[in-house]
Every structure is written in C-alpha cells, then in structure tokens.
Amino acid sequence: MTTAPQLVVHRDKELMAQAAAARLITRIVDAQSSRGEASVVLTGGRNGNGLLAALAAAPARDAIDWSRLDLWWGDERFLPEGDPDRNVTQAREALLDAVPLDPERVHAMPASDGPHGSDVEAAAAAYAAELAAAAGPEDHGPVPSFDVLMLGLGPDTHVASLFPELPAVRETERTVVGVHGAPKPPPTRITLTLPAIRAAREVWLLAAGEDKAEAAAIALSGAGEIQGPAAGAYGRSRTLWLLDAAAASQLPRSLYPPATP
C-alpha cells in the first residue's frame, strides 16, 4: 500500500538536521518503549551525515538505549574497509563512535576487501541473508520492519544507490543488489531495492539545498519510479519528506504544507 507523502519544510538545512534528529530520537524511544528495541536504516551524503552530527550534539540522545538499537544501511560504496568515502566510515565519525552501541547490532554492508573480495554480487547476497536472518514472522517478507528508513535525495532523483533507469531500480524480487556503472563515483555499490525500502514502517526522505529542488518537485509530482526512483520510496505507515526551504522552492503550491518552523 502506498502512503501519501507528508511534507515538513524547515527554514534552512541546519534547522532541518536538528529537527530531524529530534524526531528520530522520539521515534526510537517510542519503539523501544513499546517493543524493547528499535531498528533504523541510515543514509549517507551531506544530509544524512548532517542529521547524525545533529543527533550526536543533541542532549536528548541519552534517552535512547543505544544497546537495543539495530542500525542498517540503505546503500554503501563498494570500497575497502575504513575508506573515508564509505557511508559507515562517515557515520562512525559523525555519531556512532560517540555512543554505546552493541557492535553486533551495527550491520555495515560488506567492504571490497571483506570476505567476498571484489565480488559485489556475493557481498549484496550476504547482506540480504543478514537482513533475512533478522526478520521475524511478524515482518512483511525477508527484511525486518524497520522503524525508520532514511534516504537522501540525489539531484537526479536517486535514492540509496537506485539510479534512474538502471537495473537496480527495476528489481522486484531481491532485497539487496550490487550496482555497476553508477553515474556518480564510485561506480560499484551495494543498495537496498525498492521492495526492501517499502518494508519499513516509516520512510523519511531528506533534501536540503537548491540543487535538490528540481528532484523533489519531480518525485512529488507523480513521476514513475523507474525515471524518478524517489517516487517509489514509501513506508508502510508513513512517508515523510523533510526539506529545507531551498529544496522545497520548486514544489507546486498544492503540495506545499502549511507554514512549519
């Protein structure tokens, strides 16, 4: 079932990051209160990392029981462990090294010098197996029902490493695939597919900056998911677009929400 997107527009990217971090803390605490644990899918890029840095600086972060939080990734650059361009490396720097996570619950995607070597398809299959092992009978298929799955929006409307027209965005069966020939470097990546993304309870799309304005307008104006992958990213109970004013500047007025701080 498609959930209609809800939009929240903030004045600037700093405010957006702080508000999104506060929203994420609340969501994790609520999930832990009701089920004892929570699971979140992280995204890289400047907005994903900005949110993590804001979360690291938020006094309320201590309300989270970090030992009962599972962290997954929506995509990863297929580079060696510790490479500064890997999303997990950037996430560790922005937040993860500063909080008492259970290392067993930090599910990084495999590196190109890991057990699968340079075989990105094998690495993707291994991550799919790890997701399937974490899924329970109450979940909707071979991935956990993530509490929040976050995605950055690319200027070409890509989300995770699902790029317009490339094979990964057309995948309907597998939950994780290798990507070859991505139009932005590095060309080889691992990504969740749209079926895995749509298993999440909530999907949050983050976009800040004028370079994201056209992509946001396209994705929110009824584009098809093959041409505009962000249009195909939605959660089972909620789809939330968190934008700054610059990223929202080309949205049709009919979509623009009432004034938000």
Buried (B, 14 or more C-beta within 10 A) or exposed (E): EEBEBEBBBBEEBEBBBBBBBBBBBEBBBEBBEEEEBBBBBBBBBBBBBBBBBBBBEBEEBEEBBBEBBBBBBBBBBBBEEEBEEBBBBBBBBBBBEBBEBEEEBBBBBBBBEBEBEEBBEBBBBBBBEBBBEBBEEEBBBBBBBBBBBBBBBBBBBBBBBBBBEBEBBEBEEBBBBBBBEBEEEBEBBBBBBBBBBBBBBBBBBBBBBEEBBBBBBBBBBEBEBBBBBBBBBBBBEBBBBBBBBBBBBBBEEEBBEEEBE
